Amino acid sequence: MSHDHDEFSVESVYAELLGRAPENKMEPRLAPLFRAMDYLGEPNKAFPIIHITGTNGKTSTARMIEAGLLAHGLRTGRYTSPHLSRVTERISIDGAPVADATFVRIWDEIRPHLQMVDAELESAGEQRLTYFECLTILAYAVFADEPVDVAVLEVGLGGITDATNVGDGQVAVITPISLDHTELLGDTTGLIAEEKSGIIKEGAFLVSAAQPMDAAQVILDRARQMHATYKFEGVEFGVESRTIAVGGQMLVLQGLAGRYPEILLPLHGGHQAENAAVALAALEAFLGGGEKELNLELVQEGFRNASSPGRLEVLRTSPTIVVDAAHNPAGIAVSAAALQEVFAFSKLVVVLGVLAEKDGEEILRTLKESYGDEAAEICLTQSSSPRAIPAAELAEMAVDLGWNEEDVHIAEKLDDAIEWAVERAESNNDLAGGVLITGSITVVGEARILLGRPGEREGA
């Protein structure tokens, strides 16, 4: 059934996707994805894949790997989630969101096939393809159509049964694992690692960040079982040294096949340096089987061009407004260390919004432990997401955890929250006050739009 393309826009396709089971209702299944791939001529086998899982740092690491591949002259596809302001950001070609026309055209082409899969699922009494499953199939179809030289795919949730796992990553990357989505993945890092190590395929090349002991053991066992080559941060590669530099940090990285000095990374924090080491090892694994030293200038160019919107990103100065999509306690803790290292704020006013499936109380507790008196004032808010925890509920948690009631402000609308925080940061003519907007990625995405940084910079 053909449609006139003019009727369709990215917004109408997005509305159609949103009519399906939402992102937080992922289905632990792969069979329907394989059916869809069969109908579409197996786009999942059309290009080599670097597959990334882990709890924190997936998107930043994916973007660094992509920047490194681009510096080496390869045509790249990158699939990450969630998006900050527009759904097309999830499917990037050569570092920029896929063109609207391509997004709409490919959706129009694959839709009849997806409807066939939906019909099969419904007749078997199962849930039709979900929002995330459809977007994942769309990404595979776009990358095959382009075609790309290599796709960098970020897992949505877990690993074994994640929709992205219909592709076989020749390089499997695991970023640091911590507790998140425990109701779905298990309540120890070892159990979570079992789910995530499911992306390690027969004969693949595994690159892992340093992991908690139980997780490392699970990953190692799976790698051996799959006859995969395996390399761990802190054993075969890592950050040799780092110093703060203007707009980021200067790194010396020990790779799998060489030592790479004078790497300027325009991102803040020790955690981003570690993500860079993991990204470099993945590049060495992909480009030279982990045995060939890469050209230093190309490696430097890749990292210099890396960006990660919404990750400790400065949106304004005087007062400095930083947004950070740290949506779990481990993320809050690493950003706090980075923020304190880079910015000497005399006081920091925090604006926080959290989604319901996250542990709001633990996030607040980590904020309190990480910043102490430096972040005495906090504004609780909520994004426009129906899954946002009500601001008043977060405020109650904050008071219970020891914030003074007069330092806790509630602003249900994000623009009011930002206005209040800026006013507080500037009070007493304080020139070194700062504002941190954090918690859910939906809050960060909306803040970037309000503060004039919508979407991603073209080619960033």
KACORNOR-V636364 format. One record per pair of residues at least 24 apart in sequence whose C-alpha atoms are under 6 Angstrom apart, sorted by the first residue. I is the first residue (numbers start at 1). J is the second residue. D is the distance in Angstrom with one decimal. If there is no record, write none. Layout:
BEGIN
I/J/D
I/J/D
END
This chain:
BEGIN
17/131/5.3
20/130/5.4
20/131/5.3
21/130/4.8
21/131/5.8
22/131/5.6
23/132/5.7
28/161/5.1
29/161/5.2
30/161/5.8
43/140/5.7
43/141/5.7
43/144/5.4
44/140/6.0
44/167/5.0
46/144/5.7
47/150/5.7
48/150/5.0
49/150/5.8
49/151/4.9
49/152/6.0
49/169/4.5
49/170/5.9
50/152/4.8
50/169/5.1
50/171/4.8
51/153/4.9
51/169/5.1
51/172/4.9
52/154/4.8
52/173/4.6
52/174/5.9
53/155/5.3
53/174/5.0
54/174/5.0
54/175/4.4
54/176/5.6
54/177/5.2
55/176/6.0
55/177/4.8
55/178/5.8
56/176/6.0
60/308/5.5
61/275/5.4
61/279/5.7
64/306/5.3
65/279/5.2
67/302/4.8
67/306/5.6
68/302/4.1
71/298/5.6
71/302/5.2
74/149/6.0
75/148/5.2
75/149/5.1
76/148/5.3
76/149/6.0
76/150/5.3
76/151/5.8
77/143/6.0
77/148/5.9
77/151/4.5
78/151/5.7
78/152/4.7
78/153/5.9
79/153/4.9
79/154/5.9
80/154/5.1
84/445/4.3
85/445/5.4
85/455/5.4
91/139/5.9
95/459/5.4
96/458/5.6
96/459/5.0
133/163/5.7
158/195/5.4
158/196/4.9
159/195/5.4
159/196/4.2
159/198/5.2
159/199/5.6
160/195/5.5
160/198/4.1
170/204/4.8
171/204/5.8
171/205/4.7
171/206/5.9
172/200/5.7
172/206/4.8
173/206/5.9
173/207/4.9
173/208/5.7
174/208/4.7
175/209/5.1
176/209/5.5
176/211/5.8
189/215/5.5
190/214/4.8
190/215/4.2
202/226/4.5
203/227/5.2
203/228/4.5
204/228/4.8
205/229/4.7
206/230/4.6
207/231/5.1
208/232/4.9
209/233/4.9
238/277/5.3
255/281/5.7
256/281/5.9
256/290/5.7
257/291/5.2
257/292/5.6
257/293/4.8
258/293/5.2
263/300/5.3
264/304/5.5
265/303/5.5
265/304/5.5
269/338/4.1
319/434/5.5
320/434/4.9
321/435/4.7
322/436/4.9
323/436/5.8
323/437/4.7
323/438/5.9
324/438/5.0
325/438/5.6
325/439/5.8
325/440/5.9
325/441/5.0
326/439/5.4
327/439/4.8
327/440/5.0
329/363/4.8
329/366/5.9
345/432/5.2
345/433/5.4
345/434/6.0
346/432/5.4
346/433/5.6
347/374/5.2
347/433/4.9
348/374/5.8
348/375/4.9
348/433/5.9
348/434/4.8
348/435/5.6
349/375/5.7
349/377/5.3
349/378/5.7
349/421/5.9
349/435/4.8
350/378/4.7
350/435/5.8
350/436/4.9
351/378/6.0
351/379/4.7
351/380/5.9
351/437/4.7
352/380/5.1
352/381/5.9
352/438/5.2
352/439/5.4
353/381/5.0
353/382/4.8
353/439/5.2
354/388/5.9
354/389/5.9
354/439/5.2
354/440/5.0
355/387/5.4
355/388/4.3
355/389/5.5
356/387/5.4
356/388/5.6
356/389/5.1
377/407/4.7
378/408/5.2
379/408/5.9
379/409/4.6
379/410/5.7
380/410/5.0
381/411/5.2
381/412/4.9
382/412/5.6
383/443/5.1
END
